[in-house]
Amino acid sequence: MEEGVKVLLFGAAADAAGTREEEITANGVTLSELFSMLTHKYPALGPMRGTLAFAINNEYASMDETVSAGDEVAVLPPVSGG
């Protein structure tokens, strides 16, 4: 079986998707392409794109960074503080 990318969703992103974890079969795609795959399955995530942060293997990442099979991607909602 082909190894995929483990996507972890937190906060409002998890609520919108209705899940906290998803496995997507992908290798050598950008984070932007991976998010497109995710929003195809969970359309409610699409409008949130501008407010979300992303991390690949526990490191914050930009949307043009490459995701490989076996990576873990975190989808993080905006953080508010006081």
Phi, psi and omega in degrees: 000136181289135179284142181245194178256128178273122180250124178253128181248138183236154173054229183298330179294318177294320179297316181295321181278337183077016178207157178255350182212140179215143175251124180242128178283107182201151177203128177074027177254159176283163177298324177298316178295320179296319179296324176298319177298319181294318181287338174295321180278325182233080185304332182296343178285333185309307181295345182274351188314316184291344183254352184270151171246157183228147176225142174246121181051049176069016176238127177306141187224150175270163186292346180265003178283150184272138177250134181243158176305137181095346178286159174242124180248130176254134176252113190246132178285168177298146180256128176247148181219178180218000000 
